[in-house]
Amino acid sequence: MKVSTPRVIKGFGYEPYVYDTDGQEKRITAVGGNLFLGTPDIPAYKSLFPEALTPDKTISISYNSTNGTVVVDDNQRFLVGDRFYSSSDYDITKRTFTLSPSTVYHLRFSVAGQPVNNYTPPDKGFYLVSLSDTNYNPNGLPLRAEEWNRPDDFVVADIITDANGTPTIYKRKLDRMEALRDLLNKLQIVYKEVWVDSAGDDRNDGSQEAPFKTFDRALQLPKSQFYTLWNFYETAQNLPLLFIHLAPAQTFDLSQAVVLNRANVYIYGDATNKPTITNQSGGGIRLRWSGLYFDNCNLDNSGGRFVIGTGGMASRVSFNACNISIGASNFIEYWIYQHYHVTVGNSTITKTSTGLLVNCSGSALDYYRDSNTTIQDSAGTALTDTDIIGGIVRDANGLPRNVRSNIVL
């Protein structure tokens, strides 16, 4: 018997969001003629997959034939959720394992040491388990079954030993974007993925082998222009899902006014060498019922407002693992009868002048910030959320009337 769980539609009919059973607000999307909950929230999906921060996206493992052990090598860095891990954080005895002949193993990593099926890992970190262990594998699942991986406990490598105990090691590729592509293809969601590199050319096709040169060019996919009340042509985003990969440690200037119309655009930098996005030339992004997501980027709005509302009912701006520098202008600004959702996670916000992160001008605002985010002035002095959020309307008791937040504003 299939049991349905209640989900509550919020808003006044213009916002395609519902509250899921976990209390989280998620977007509804039509996929293949069916309604699907939460698909456009790609950062949440992407973080479900681990990622090895190595050129081949695998964790290096060595075999010692003298004592018949395998060891996870030093300085193997990887991401789980938004947290960095390194194999060197664990004593070598905790990542060295003795092998038996004619056995099939999973070498796994556990964030919390929670049970997998009926098997409880010995501790947090790396552990080795045989597929013949009926607690670990009561249903006799094959080596590569999709069911093996969880966000908090996943397979690092498959190890098969022969009759002499000599192993063949198959390292798992831990690549978030590759796993996400597979998910989107299974869900039959249309998306485009492009790369930007200052050594590229805007006449290229934007592929990894032939990247665009400018950030503006990537935001203008596909080209579809219309006339606006501001008396110039803006680019409409007819592509529902766009991923932009920026080359590490480079600076990209947003020089034009670009409209994202009913689109979700995800901008990915590099976790160790974040690229920088500025708008020194006065460019800005205008959102219309769209989502804009920054991941592992440095952001500097010293050239003026970065995100501007132009009919942005339920538009979203999200920052993950970003360094945000706010100058004299507001980073995000919109006006009456609009509604924005702004989330900040694992980031540093530095207010260098009088600007705000968000000025909602009395309109509705959903604002969420995690405890790993730092808010400070240019001298490094701690600031509060009210120093970077403007346009709050308060009642007689001083409580915000137009802002919903997980932080007391």
C-alpha positions in Angstrom: 0.0 0.0 0.0 1.4 3.4 -1.0 1.0 6.0 1.6 0.8 9.6 0.5 2.5 12.3 2.6 1.0 15.8 2.8 2.6 18.8 1.1 1.2 22.3 1.5 1.1 24.8 -1.3 2.2 28.3 -0.2 1.7 31.8 -1.5 -1.1 33.3 -3.6 -0.9 31.1 -6.7 2.0 32.8 -8.4 4.8 31.0 -6.6 5.5 27.4 -7.8 6.8 26.3 -4.3 5.5 23.9 -1.7 6.6 22.8 1.7 7.9 19.3 1.6 7.5 16.8 4.5 10.9 17.8 5.9 9.7 21.4 6.3 11.9 22.6 3.4 10.5 24.9 0.7 11.0 23.3 -2.7 10.0 24.2 -6.2 7.5 22.3 -8.4 8.7 21.6 -11.9 6.9 19.9 -14.8 9.0 17.0 -16.1 7.7 14.8 -18.9 4.1 15.8 -18.2 4.4 15.1 -14.5 5.0 17.4 -11.5 8.3 16.8 -9.8 9.2 18.3 -6.5 12.5 20.1 -6.0 14.4 19.4 -9.2 15.6 22.9 -9.9 17.3 23.1 -6.5 20.4 21.7 -8.2 22.9 22.7 -5.4 21.0 20.4 -3.0 21.1 17.6 -5.5 24.7 18.2 -6.4 25.8 18.2 -2.7 24.4 14.7 -2.4 27.3 13.4 -4.3 30.9 13.3 -3.0 33.7 14.8 -5.0 37.4 14.0 -5.0 39.5 17.1 -5.4 42.1 15.3 -7.6 42.7 15.6 -11.3 41.1 12.2 -12.1 38.4 12.6 -9.4 39.5 9.4 -7.5 41.0 8.8 -4.1 44.5 7.2 -4.4 44.9 3.7 -2.8 48.2 1.7 -2.5 48.8 -2.0 -2.0 51.6 -3.3 0.2 52.4 -6.8 -1.0 54.8 -7.5 1.9 52.0 -7.5 4.5 49.0 -7.8 2.3 47.4 -4.5 3.1 45.9 -1.6 1.2 46.2 2.0 2.4 44.4 5.2 1.5 47.3 7.5 0.5 48.1 10.8 2.3 46.6 14.1 1.3 43.7 12.8 -0.6 41.2 15.7 -0.5 37.5 15.4 -1.1 34.1 17.1 -0.5 31.1 15.7 1.3 28.3 18.2 1.3 29.9 21.6 1.8 32.7 20.2 4.0 36.3 19.5 3.0 38.0 16.3 4.1 41.5 15.0 3.8 42.8 11.4 4.2 45.6 12.9 6.3 43.0 13.9 8.9 42.9 10.2 9.8 45.8 8.3 11.4 47.4 5.9 8.9 46.2 2.9 11.1 42.6 4.1 10.5 43.1 3.9 6.7 45.2 0.7 6.4 43.3 -2.6 5.9 44.4 -6.2 5.8 43.0 -8.3 2.9 41.9 -11.9 2.7 42.1 -14.2 -0.4 39.2 -14.6 -2.8 37.1 -11.8 -1.3 35.1 -8.9 -2.8 35.3 -5.7 -0.8 33.9 -2.2 -0.7 36.3 0.4 0.7 33.9 3.1 2.0 34.0 6.5 3.8 31.5 7.3 6.5 30.8 10.9 7.7 29.1 9.9 10.9 29.5 6.1 11.4 25.8 5.4 11.0 24.5 1.9 10.0 24.4 0.9 6.3 21.6 -1.7 6.1 22.3 -3.7 9.3 26.0 -3.0 9.3 27.5 -0.4 11.6 30.9 1.0 10.5 33.6 0.7 13.2 34.1 4.5 13.3 33.8 7.6 11.3 36.2 7.7 8.3 37.4 4.9 6.0 36.4 1.3 6.5 36.6 -2.0 4.5 33.7 -4.4 4.4 33.2 -7.7 2.5 30.1 -8.1 0.2 29.7 -11.6 1.7 29.0 -10.1 5.1 25.2 -10.7 5.4 24.7 -7.7 7.7 26.2 -5.4 5.1 24.7 -7.1 2.1 21.7 -9.1 3.3 20.1 -9.0 -0.2 23.1 -10.1 -2.1 23.4 -6.9 -4.1 26.0 -6.9 -6.8 29.3 -4.9 -6.6 28.1 -1.9 -8.6 24.5 -1.6 -7.4 23.3 2.0 -7.2 21.8 1.4 -3.7 25.3 1.2 -2.2 25.9 5.0 -2.1 24.5 7.4 0.4 25.3 11.1 0.8 27.0 10.4 4.2 28.5 7.0 3.4 29.8 6.0 0.0 32.1 3.6 -1.8 35.6 4.8 -2.5 36.8 1.7 -4.3 35.9 -1.8 -5.2 38.6 -4.4 -4.3 38.7 -8.0 -5.5 41.4 -10.4 -4.3 42.5 -13.5 -6.0 43.3 -16.9 -4.3 46.7 -15.5 -3.2 45.2 -12.4 -1.7 46.5 -10.1 -4.4 44.0 -7.3 -5.1 42.6 -5.6 -8.1 41.6 -2.1 -7.1 38.8 -0.3 -9.0 38.8 3.3 -7.8 35.4 4.9 -7.9 35.2 8.2 -9.7 33.8 10.8 -7.3 32.7 13.5 -9.6 29.6 15.6 -8.5 28.9 17.1 -11.9 29.1 13.8 -13.7 26.7 12.2 -11.2 24.4 15.2 -11.5 24.4 14.9 -15.3 23.3 11.3 -15.0 20.5 12.3 -12.7 19.2 15.1 -15.0 19.4 12.7 -18.0 17.3 10.1 -16.1 14.7 12.8 -15.3 14.8 14.0 -18.9 15.5 17.6 -17.9 16.8 19.9 -20.6 20.0 21.7 -19.6 23.1 23.2 -21.2 26.6 23.3 -19.7 29.2 25.8 -20.8 32.7 26.8 -19.8 34.3 30.3 -19.6 38.0 30.9 -19.7 39.9 34.2 -20.4 41.9 32.3 -23.0 38.7 31.3 -24.8 36.8 33.1 -27.6 33.2 34.2 -27.5 32.8 32.8 -31.1 33.4 29.3 -29.6 30.6 26.9 -28.7 31.3 27.2 -25.0 32.3 23.5 -24.6 35.1 22.5 -22.3 37.4 22.2 -25.2 36.3 25.5 -26.8 35.2 27.8 -23.9 33.8 31.2 -24.1 35.9 34.2 -23.2 33.5 36.3 -21.2 30.9 35.8 -18.5 28.5 37.9 -20.4 28.5 35.6 -23.4 27.7 32.6 -21.2 24.7 34.4 -19.6 23.3 35.2 -23.0 22.4 31.6 -24.0 20.4 31.2 -26.1 20.2 34.6 -27.8 16.7 35.9 -27.7 16.2 39.7 -27.5 13.2 41.8 -26.7 12.5 45.5 -26.2 12.0 46.7 -22.6 10.8 49.8 -20.7 14.4 50.7 -20.1 14.8 51.4 -23.8 17.4 48.9 -24.6 17.5 45.2 -25.7 18.0 42.6 -23.0 18.7 38.9 -23.4 15.9 36.6 -22.3 16.9 33.2 -21.0 14.7 30.6 -22.7 16.9 27.7 -21.5 15.3 26.4 -18.3 18.6 25.1 -16.8 22.1 26.4 -17.5 25.4 25.5 -15.8 28.3 27.9 -16.2 31.8 26.7 -15.2 34.4 29.5 -14.6 38.1 28.8 -14.9 40.0 28.9 -11.6 41.7 32.0 -10.2 40.5 34.2 -13.1 38.6 37.5 -13.0 35.4 37.9 -15.1 33.7 41.2 -15.5 29.9 41.5 -16.0 29.7 44.4 -18.4 26.1 44.2 -19.7 22.6 44.2 -18.5 21.3 40.6 -18.8 17.8 39.3 -18.1 17.2 35.8 -16.9 13.6 35.0 -17.6 12.1 31.8 -16.1 15.5 30.2 -15.9 17.8 28.6 -13.3 21.5 29.5 -13.8 24.2 27.8 -11.7 27.6 29.4 -11.7 30.4 27.1 -10.5 33.9 28.2 -9.6 36.8 26.2 -8.1 36.9 25.1 -4.5 40.6 25.8 -4.0 41.2 28.7 -6.5 38.0 30.6 -6.6 37.4 32.8 -9.7 36.2 36.4 -9.2 33.1 38.0 -10.8 33.0 41.8 -10.8 30.8 44.3 -12.5 33.3 47.1 -12.9 31.8 48.0 -16.3 28.4 48.5 -14.7 26.7 45.2 -15.7 23.9 43.6 -13.8 21.5 40.7 -13.9 17.8 41.2 -13.9 15.7 38.3 -12.7 12.2 37.5 -13.8 10.8 34.4 -12.0 14.3 32.9 -12.1 17.1 31.4 -9.9 20.7 32.5 -9.8 23.1 30.3 -7.9 26.8 31.0 -7.1 29.1 28.3 -5.9 32.8 28.7 -4.9 33.1 32.3 -6.4 34.5 35.6 -5.3 31.9 38.3 -5.9 32.6 42.1 -6.0 29.8 44.5 -6.8 31.9 47.7 -6.7 30.6 48.6 -10.2 27.0 48.9 -9.0 23.9 46.8 -8.2 24.6 43.2 -9.2 21.1 41.7 -9.1 18.1 43.8 -9.9 14.4 42.8 -9.7 12.2 43.3 -12.8 9.1 41.3 -11.9 10.9 38.8 -9.8 8.1 37.0 -8.1 9.7 34.0 -6.3 13.1 34.7 -7.8 16.0 33.2 -6.0 19.7 34.1 -5.3 21.9 31.6 -3.6 25.5 31.8 -2.4 27.5 28.7 -1.4 31.2 28.8 -0.4 31.5 32.4 -1.7 33.4 35.5 -0.7 31.1 38.5 -1.2 32.4 42.0 -1.2 29.7 44.7 -1.0 30.6 48.2 -2.1 28.6 51.4 -2.1 25.7 49.9 -4.0 23.3 47.1 -2.9 24.3 43.7 -4.2 20.6 42.7 -4.6 17.9 45.3 -5.0 14.2 45.0 -6.0 11.0 46.8 -5.5 7.4 46.6 -4.3 5.2 43.7 -5.3 8.2 41.4 -5.8 9.4 38.4 -3.8 12.9 37.1 -3.5 14.4 34.1 -1.8 18.1 34.7 -0.7 20.2 32.0 0.9 23.8 32.2 2.1 25.9 29.2 3.1 29.5 28.6 4.1 30.4 32.1 2.9 32.1 35.3 3.9 30.3 38.6 3.5 32.4 41.8 3.7 30.8 45.1 3.7 33.3 47.6 2.5 31.0 50.6 2.1 27.4 51.6 2.6 25.8 49.0 0.4 23.6 46.1 1.5 23.5 42.4 0.5 19.7 42.8 0.0 17.5 45.8 -0.1 13.9 44.5 -0.5 12.3 48.0 -0.4 9.4 46.8 1.7 8.6 43.8 -0.5 8.6 40.1 0.6 11.9 38.5 1.4 12.8 35.0 2.4 16.3 35.1 3.9 18.3 32.2 5.2 21.9 32.0 6.4 23.8 29.2 7.9 26.1 29.3 11.0 29.2 28.8 8.8 28.8 32.3 7.2 30.8 35.2 8.5 29.5 38.8 8.2 32.1 41.6 8.7 33.3 45.0 7.7 36.5 45.8 5.8 38.5 45.8 9.1 37.2 42.3 10.0 34.9 43.5 12.7 31.8 41.3 13.0 28.5 42.6 11.7 25.0 41.3 12.0 22.3 40.4 9.5 20.5 43.7 10.0 23.7 45.5 8.8 23.3 43.8 5.3 19.5 43.5 5.0 17.5 46.7 4.2 13.9 47.6 3.4 12.4 45.8 6.4 8.9 46.8 7.5 8.2 46.3 11.2 5.0 46.2 13.2 4.4 48.1 16.5 6.4 45.4 18.4 9.4 45.8 16.1 8.9 42.4 14.3 9.5 42.2 10.6 6.2 42.1 8.6 7.7 41.5 5.1 10.6 39.2 5.9 10.7 35.5 6.7 14.1 34.3 8.0 15.8 31.7 10.1 17.7 34.6 11.7 16.3 37.2 14.1 16.4 40.4 12.1 
